[in-house]
Amino acid sequence: MLMTEFDSETKKKPTVVVLSIIDWDFRFQRPQHMAAGLVGNGWDVYYFDGNFDMHESHTRVIDGVNVVRVKCPQFGDIHMIKSADDIIIFDAVDKYLAEKQIIPDAVIVMYPTWYPVFFGIKEKYGTKIIFDYLDEFDGFHKTSKNPLLLPATTWLKENCDLAIASSQFLFEKVNAAAAKSCLIRNGADCAHFEKASGMTKKARPIVGYYGAIAEWFDFESVAFAAKTLPQYDFILIGEYTQGDAASLALLPNVSFLGEIPYAELPEQIRCMDVCLVPFDASTDLIKATNPVKFYEYLAAGKKIVATAIPELAEFDREFVLLSNDKEEFANHIRLCAEGIDSSASAEERMKMAQSHDWSVRSLAVHEQIMDVFPTVSIVIVTHNCIESAKECISTIFSVSSYPRFDVIVVDNASADGTREYLKIAEENYLNMSVFLSDVNLGFAKANSIAAKKANGEYVIFLNVDTTVKNGWIQSLFGRLNPDSKNSSKPRTVLYPLY
């Protein structure tokens, strides 16, 4: 009969809030893939759009991700937050969290001007701050003048619990400042883009590109190639926002198709003989860029020609042809289109993409975030208290979202069914250990024995008649010396709760 008591009991998932740089429904890239990947690795994810609602906050669930558009009519989007004192946006987000009874274990920050929000959440809940350093933010002409951008970026580098850089350039910038940092590049949803493999019959070779078309796009090289290769059609997919596109728009063999939904991209790519990554490699913005589309092109088995982007240098000649010289750039396109290049086969390109699949990247992100949380061992002593033990233990597992904890129970020779309950509980909760004493050791000695068996960096001594609430472990950590995380040795901190 006791076994059925565990049928509906599962450990509460850890919760992460993603403060995004783009809306979920915009161009599907690293932010969305990372969020969906964390869901696959056992997290509850709340993805906050970069644009705000003018009327009421609302949530929609997509691929298991809770996508949130928070009400904040004072600001249209995150780029309009220009001061650390703009706490109106924090109030709006915190109101949403309170209404949904969410206490975040981690916040992933993808754009620094979310500062009032992530700083406020950290102060209120003791939440871990993860900085996804995915772009050289001040390299964007449109947003670089925001007075909050630089100080907020600096704060994140120096105070985040983990910095994840998307390129070597960004990693070198953040590694010296952050307490913990790692390099996790972009990737591809291989299953999605493999639909584009093969080739569609057509009258003329097609050279293609998709993505943003802005000031970092190498208009000159693409225009030169289109003029040099009039027998090819050039298709450019994506929103045009800025830059000198006039030289391209007038060419008869160049077509601008605008934005195309992510779901439809494979069908568009399928007809392309050569795919381009034509970025201005002289800028820090592009030096810091690890192009998502490179991996997606690989997954589609397509031949790739690019400017000399540093992040692609290791793949040159085998999986991409690189050059900043416009004549050589055009010749690379010709070689690929005519099939006389010496790069890898379509099968080899697709195989290479598999090692950069978003499932691989997401697992790495999950592991890095988990490593930020020190392990906590919760020690409980029982003696003839079956009802209290049931409530205490079931509540721990049902409300504790903290990612890394285990429970150690020492029973002092109970005779009321507590021992039997604990044996079954140990079988049903993977991170629970039970030690049954044949004699009553007393409260102090039993706690001492359990503490010696604990593997956690921190030990919480919990009375069996205690009922915990959501966020209780995070709250305890919030009372620690803030400098303790920088200690060279793990410390054991004991929390007697009554």
TORNUDREN-655469 format. One record per residue (C-alpha): x, y, z; residue in three letters. Coordinates in steps of 0.001 Angstrom, whole numbers, plus 524288, in hexadecimal, padded with zeros to 5 digits. Layout:
<pts>
XYZala
...
</pts>
This chain:
<pts>
800008000080000met
80B238092E802DEleu
81055807CB7F501met
8047C80E967EF17thr
8073C81AAD7F724glu
8128481DB87EE07phe
80B4581BE87E135asp
808CB82A6F7DF0Aser
814BA82F777E620glu
81FBC8345C7DDBAthr
82B2183D3C7E09Elys
8283884B567DD2Blys
82FAE84FF87D14Alys
8396385B227D294pro
8347A867C87CCABthr
83BD6870E97C39Aval
8378B87E3C7BEB8val
83D06882277B177val
83DDD890D47AF6Aleu
83EEA8903D7A0BCser
844DF898EB7966Cile
83A34895C978C68ile
82C0C891A378CA3asp
8291F8833278BD8trp
821C48850977F0Casp
82CB188C907787Aphe
838148863A77143arg
83A4787902777EEphe
848348790277D25gln
850978765A78911arg
8473B87C0C79339pro
83BC38737478F51gln
8440F8675078D43his
84A8C8690579A71met
83D7586AA17A14Bala
8379685EB879AA9ala
843DE856F179D97gly
842FB85A047AC17leu
8350C854DF7AC1Fval
83A698484D7A65Dgly
84454847A47B154asn
83A2B848877BC07gly
83820857117BE7Etrp
82BB585F047BF53asp
82E8F86A667B639val
82849877E37B5BAtyr
82CCB87F387A9ADtyr
82A2288DD17AA76phe
8288D8946B79D45asp
830B88A07A79A8Egly
824818A8277970Easn
81A7E8ABAB7A170phe
80BB68AB3D7A135asp
803F88B7BF7A239met
7F8098B1A17A8AAhis
7FA3C8A5577B0B9glu
804A989B367B320ser
8021888E397ACB2his
80874880F27AAE8thr
808298773879FDBarg
80EAC869E37A04Cval
8170A8664A79482ile
81F46859F279426asp
81DCF858F37A2E3gly
822DF866D17A4D7val
81A74870D77ABDDasn
81BB087CB77A2FAval
81849889257AA60val
814B3896997A53Earg
8147B89F167B161val
80C0C8AB357B2ABlys
814498B7887B320cys
80E398C2A07AB36pro
818BB8CC317AFB9gln
822AD8C50E7A72Ephe
8208D8BF43799CFgly
82BFE8B5D979AC5asp
8389A8B31F7A222ile
840328BD1B79A21his
838258C7F17A05Emet
83CEA8C4807AE12ile
847AC8CE877AFDElys
849F68CF8B7BE74ser
84C9A8C6687C9CBala
841B58CDE17D0B1asp
837758C9BA7C6BEasp
831978C04F7D0A0ile
8242F8C0E67CA4Bile
828528B5887C1D2ile
82CF58ADDE7CDB6phe
81FDB8B04B7D455asp
818D58AB2A7C843ala
8210E89EC77C77Fval
820B989C987D62Casp
811F289E097D63Clys
81121893767CBF5tyr
81A3C88A857D3ABleu
8126988CA97E016ala
80579889D87D960glu
80AE987D397D3BFlys
811C8879D47E0A7gln
81EDB878E87D9B9ile
82B9887A197E125ile
836578790B7D6D0pro
84230870BA7D9ACasp
8498B877087CE74ala
84803882A07C56Aval
84E6B882477B805ile
8511B890217B374val
85233891C97A4BFmet
851FB8A0937A426tyr
8581C8A94E7AE9Cpro
84DA58B3E17AF37thr
845098AA297B672trp
84D778AED37C1DFtyr
842738B3BB7CACApro
83BDA8A6757C962val
8471489CFA7CB7Ephe
84D2C8A5557D61Bphe
8401B8A6497DD0Fgly
83D96897A87DC0File
84B20894A47E142lys
8493489DDC7ECBDglu
83BA8898A77F00Alys
83D5388A107EDE8tyr
84BF4887677EE24gly
84AC78824C7E03Fthr
856C287E2C7D86Elys
859BE887517CD13ile
85E558812A7C053ile
8637C88A8E7B606phe
862088853E7A844asp
86C1688DDE7A1B1tyr
8677F88B69793D8leu
86AF28980678CD1asp
873AA8A3F478D38glu
867E48ABF77915Dphe
86DCE8B96878F5Casp
870D38B5D678145gly
862AB8B79977D27phe
860EB8C538777A5his
852A98C62D77BA4lys
854618C30578A14thr
8627F8C65678D5Bser
85F078D3E4792A4lys
856BB8CEBD79DD8asn
85D3D8D4557AA33pro
859FA8C81C7B215leu
8601B8BE847A886leu
86E7F8BFE97AC2Bleu
86D448C08A7BB1Cpro
863778B5597BB24ala
86C748AD177B2A3thr
877CC8B00E7BBB6thr
86FA48AC667C7A0trp
86BF689F7D7C170leu
879F689C117BE16lys
87E8689EC57CBE9glu
8730C899FF7D3FCasn
86C3488F037CCBFcys
86D088814B7D234asp
8702D87C017C4AEleu
87398882517B7B2ala
8713987A5B7AB5Cile
8782887FE879F77ala
873D687C54791C2ser
8811B87ED678B65ser
88F9487ECB78EBFgln
8900988D9C78D28phe
8856688F6779778leu
88B02884ED7A040phe
8980688BF27A0F1glu
8910D898857A486lys
888FD892A07AF80val
891FC8881B7B4D1asn
89AC18915C7BC69ala
88F5E898307C303ala
8857788D7A7C603ala
88670884697D1AFala
882E58790D7C8B9lys
88263879017B9F5ser
881C386F7B7AEB4cys
8813486F3E79FEBleu
8751386936799BDile
8738786C7278B70arg
8673786C827833Casn
861A2860AD77C69gly
856ED85B7D773A8ala
84A4D853F6774B5asp
84F768497C76BB6cys
8429B8421F76A86ala
83C0A84E9D765CBhis
846478527B75BBEphe
848F1844E1756B1glu
83BDB8469374FCAlys
8432584FDC746ACala
84D10845B174244ser
84D53841C17342Bgly
84A8F84ABB728D2met
83ED284FE872175thr
83FB08503B7129Dlys
8405585E0770D24lys
844C2865697013Cala
84F9686D6B7079Carg
858A586B7771364pro
853D48724171FAEile
85C61878EF729C9val
8552E87B9B73676gly
8558D8824674399tyr
84C06883AD74ECDtyr
84CC088BB975B35gly
84DAF899FB75EBEala
8519D8A363753F4ile
8578C8AEE975B0Aala
863AA8B74175C4Fglu
86C8B8AB7775E85trp
868738A508751AEphe
873228A58874751asp
86AEA8ABB173C9Ephe
876CC8AEB373435glu
87BA48A09E7334Dser
86E2889B277306Dval
86B798A5A47262Eala
878888A2F371FADphe
875B08945A71F6Aala
8682F8968C719A1ala
86DCF89F3770EEBlys
878FB895C270C46thr
86FDC88A0D70BABleu
863E088EF070434pro
8606D880DF700BEgln
85D4987E4970F32tyr
85195882D471702asp
85414888C772460phe
849328875D72E7Cile
849DA88F3673B18leu
8405588B80745D2ile
83E84893EC751DBgly
83A638A11C756E4glu
841FF8AC7E75152tyr
844858B69575BFAthr
850868BE5A7586Dgln
85C0C8BF1E74F2Dgly
85EC18C201740DFasp
8559E8B89F739EDala
8539C8C17872E14ala
85EE38BB347269Dser
858548AE0972821leu
84A188B19D7265Aala
84C248B69871878leu
852AF8AA1A7139Eleu
849A88A19770B58pro
84EAB894C471109asn
84CF0898C971F5Fval
84023896BF726B5ser
83C7D89B4E7346Cphe
8320E89248739ECleu
83087898737476Fgly
82E70890A3753E9glu
82A42882827525Cile
8257C87A5C75DE5pro
82F3B870F2763E5tyr
826848656376089ala
8275B868D375210glu
8360986B1F7513Eleu
839F185D2174D9Fpro
8316B85D927417Eglu
837C086A6673D78gln
8458C865817401Cile
84321858E7738B0arg
843FA85FE972B99cys
850F28669D72EDFmet
85D87861C1728BCasp
8662586A8873113val
8631E8710873E1Ccys
8698B87DA0742A5leu
86E1F8838874F78val
8720C890F874A3Apro
875568991675644phe
87EB58A478757AAasp
889A689D5175EB5ala
890FC8A9DC761E7ser
887798AD9876CC7thr
887EA8A90F77AF1asp
879A08A55E779ADleu
87CFF89B0776F8Bile
889AC8970F7762Dlys
880F7893AD781ABala
8770F88C627794Fthr
875A587DB977888asn
86BE887CBE76D3Cpro
86038874087700Eval
85D6A872DC76198lys
86AA786C7775F2Bphe
86696860847670Ctyr
8590E860A8760F2glu
85ECC860E875349tyr
8676E8555F7571Dleu
85B9A84DF375C2Dala
8552D8501974EFAala
8614C84AA774848gly
8639E8575E740F1lys
8705185D0873BEAlys
873F1869877430Eile
87B61875B373F0Bval
87E448800A74949ala
8868788BC074C50thr
8921B8892575544ala
88A73888A6761EEile
893CF8848676CEBpro
88A6087A8877290glu
88A38873417658Bleu
898F3872F07637Cala
89A90864FE76875glu
890D58602B75E36phe
89722867157529Dasp
898F685F1B74625arg
8924E8530474B93glu
884D0857F174F78phe
8850C8660E74AD4val
88CD486E747416Aleu
8910887B41747A8leu
895BA88802741E0ser
89476896937441Fasn
8991E8993B73644asp
88D0689B9572DF9lys
892E389558721C9glu
896E68891E72914glu
889B68891073006phe
882D0888D0722E0ala
88BFD87E5471DC2asn
88926875DD7299Ehis
87ABC876AF7263File
87D9F8728871849arg
8860F8670771C95leu
87B868621A725B8cys
87077863F871C09ala
8780585CB371175glu
87BC5851DF71ADAgly
88A6E85392718D8ile
88D9585804726ABasp
8950484EC372F8Dser
88C598500A73B91ser
885B5844F8742E4ala
87A6483D4373D63ser
86C4A83FE174114ala
86C4C833C0749B6glu
8789A83842750ACglu
872DF845BD752D2arg
866798401A758A9met
86E618371476164lys
8767D8429476625met
86A0384A127694Fala
8657F83F1C77244gln
870A7841F777B9Cser
86BA684FF277C66his
85D4E84C9C77E12asp
855B8854DF787C0trp
8537F848B078FF8ser
8623D8482579226val
86302856AA79513arg
8572A8565E79E16ser
85CBD84B4C7A626leu
8695B853017A7C7ala
8619C85EFA7AC26val
859D1856B57B5BDhis
8661D850B27BB93glu
86CDC85DD37BCF5gln
8610F863D17C3BBile
85F86858267CCCCmet
86DB6859977D0BEasp
86AD08673F7D5D9val
862518618D7E08Fphe
869A085B9F7EC12pro
8642984EB27F0A7thr
85BC084F7A7FCCFval
859AD843E3805E9ser
84D3D8445E80DF3ile
84E6283C9F81A9Dval
8424D83797821BAile
8418182F4082E03val
835398272A83060thr
82FA881F9E83BE8his
821AE81A9A83C61asn
81C9B825D5833F0cys
8171681FA3827BDile
80D1F82A48824A1glu
816EE83549826ACser
8210E82DE881EAFala
8178A82C078136Elys
813C083A5081316glu
8217C83F77814E2cys
827DE836DC80A94ile
81CFD8379680070ser
81CA884662801CFthr
82B57847797FFE7ile
82A95840527F2F8phe
81E23846C87EE41ser
821EF855067F0C8val
830D4855607F06Cser
834F5859A57E2E0ser
8432A85BA47E6F4tyr
84AB7853CD7DCB7pro
8548A84C6B7E520arg
85054846E27F210phe
84F89839C77F8A9asp
8489583535804E1val
84ED082CF080F80ile
845EF82713819CAval
84A828200382615val
83FD0818B082D3Fasp
8414D8166383BCCasn
83B27808D483D17ala
82D3A80CCD839EBser
82289802CA83C8Eala
816A18098D8369Dasp
818B5806D98281Bgly
822228121C825D1thr
82D24808D882219arg
824B0801DD81809glu
8204F80EB78123Dtyr
82E628138081146leu
832BC8074080A15lys
82854809437FFADile
82B19817DC7FEFEala
83975814F17FC81glu
8359B80C537F104glu
82CFD816E37EB26asn
8359F822C87ED26tyr
84284821147E600leu
849D882B1A7EE02asn
845CD826067FB55met
84DB581D598047Cser
84864816CB810B0val
850138113281C11phe
84882808D6825AAleu
84E0F807A783361ser
849F07FC2983BBEasp
84BAA8047B847D7val
8478D8123784B4Easn
8540A819F984963leu
84E0F8269A84DF2gly
84BD4832CA845DEphe
8598E8387E8467Cala
860F282C048435Flys
857C48287283839ala
859CD835FB8323Fasn
868728345B833A7ser
868468273A82CC3ile
8601982CAF821A6ala
868F3838898201Dala
874BE82FA281E92lys
86DC882868813B4lys
869C7834EB80CBDala
87044838037FFC9asn
86B0A845CD7FEB5gly
8734E851EF7FFAEglu
86893856F08089Etyr
860B084F9D812CEval
853178535C81750ile
84E7E84D4F82409phe
83FB484C8A822EEleu
83670848A982DCBasn
82D0383E3B82956val
821208462D82D80asp
825058513F82434thr
81D45853F9817D1thr
8254385B7380DCEval
8207D864D08034Flys
82447867F17F55Easn
8315986EF27F4D6gly
8358486B248028Atrp
84332866A17FEC5ile
845AA872CC7F69Egln
8412A87B0B80217ser
84B09874A680B0Fleu
855F0876FD80160phe
851F38852F800D4gly
856168868880F10arg
863E3881E980C84leu
86FA588AC480C0Easn
86F4888F897FDDApro
87DFE88DB67FD04asp
87D1C87F6D80089ser
87B6687B7C7F239lys
8891B8808D7EFAAasn
88F39878527FA42ser
89A0D86F6A7F57Aser
894878641E7FD9Alys
886BC85EB87FE32pro
880B48622380B3Farg
876E985A7B81312thr
86C6886326818B6val
8629485D8A8223Eleu
854B9862B682304tyr
84D1C85DF082EEEpro
83EBB8607882C00leu
834138603D8365Atyr
</pts>
